[in-house]
């Protein structure tokens, strides 16, 4: 067990589900910046994690992880060094993350994306869903939604994947694969958040599955310089409107808004299909 | 062996002897030639280290933070804006109680833009918990860098070696490359590896946080003895935390740090020739602050500063926590160089008791 019972995660926390995937890595060490995971991991002198955990300054996670990876190698110690970041951390460390991908640093980046800066009270992030209400976008997000995983893949790194806490078997398979490779490996995990998005805490997995089924979150892999849409997403069939309107943050959407979002999702799907054909 | 070396290359030579596992740095004038030289040494297999080409100073120090957490020996170098950009990580390195060495080619801080020398950058490290040294020559840059690894590893605190931008970084002198072996590393208080059964730097409230900071302050205080001992054991002794120059019978005492102390010493010689009893206490360390050495001073004190905080010079502020009724001159910003004649003017005005204000911003330079 990676994450012990009695930890401080909220009810229905997607991160506490995602942590389970780390059990499938050999010799893991996890590094984390400020965020929900920091609190879940435990306050001094307690630790809720059964693996070594290094807390680091907010933007520094990929870089400290790489330093640790080099330091261990110099001492002849094998480890899977995991930079465990939220989407807030991705925003603030964007150039560091890109630098790490560029150098092909020997680390595994796992982004647990709850589509907002939830730990500080649900503010808008780069990956916040189109038009979603947050405390800093009270009338709905106006900016684009950034596809970080795709941008990482364009650095020609050994492995990139998207995953979801609604499909743990798929996520674990991808984590295992990443653990067997070397160099910069990146997995972006969709983490629907009951308190941040406004849905019942018993429905985290259901919400995650709905997102994948209506293609609001698409599962894919990039390996050996090839893109491949995961089977689950290829077979996905779901009602976008139902997914959107079952969350408080998106309840305000008009039919026009939903049409616009549908178009954006179709564009993203088409782009991935094109990439898959290359 | 003797070599003609710039201050920057003297530091690179010392780092090579210290055999770091990892060097990560981002270029910034006037630091760049330190890490260029080190990159060359690594590429030529003269130095077995990882050289990590990063995209910012923030990353440079973050990479080193990770490496030293795993027990590696690390080095970086920076200057001015670069130091400010990595400032957050400076606190994490010190707070993690891990050793490392960083060279700082001291330079003005913007705005407005200025790439030339003063001390405004290095002084921002004062509260972070680093050992902060300032050298006067390329030889001392070499010697202090070697000692820095030893001292830092003994007290588990990071060590910054400051050398004046351009004045020392880009001027060459004959440097004795010492045949010096660093001691085998003693085990660190902790390292992070897969078998470590703890979390590092988790959220820590109240009393334990106070304790962590207190321990850090106590060890910084203790480092004074280590600095003095290592200085004494070294092939050449500089005097520990401070260097005394013609101080024995001095009625007038100048307190300064850095490269310009050489010119100021020449000015002291000029005044001595005229029968004026003047000397210098050169601060080799800003942290830990040499309070005992300053306390001992018996005479009228003038502090000459290349940085300010509020209306005063930073060393002026520091010295005034120990000695009252001091005079403070603030000058030499942004590459404004003062020569011997300028210091003769400043010191003469001080000796003649013509400095009416406690703090004087000095504009007159050759």
Interface residues (C-beta under 8 A of the other chain):
Chain A: X27 X28 X29 X31 X38 X39 X41 X42 X43 X44 X45 X46 X47 X49 X51 X52 X53 X54 X55 X56 X57 X59 X60 X63 X64 X65 X66 X67 X68 X69 X70 X71 X72 X74 X75 X77 X78 X79 X95 X96 X98 X99 X102 X103
Chain B: X21 X22 X24 X50 X52 X53 X54 X55 X56 X58 X59 X62 X63 X64 X65 X66 X67 X68 X69 X70 X71 X72 X74 X88 X89 X92 X192 X193 X194 X195 X196 X197 X198 X199 X200 X201 X202 X203 X204 X205 X208
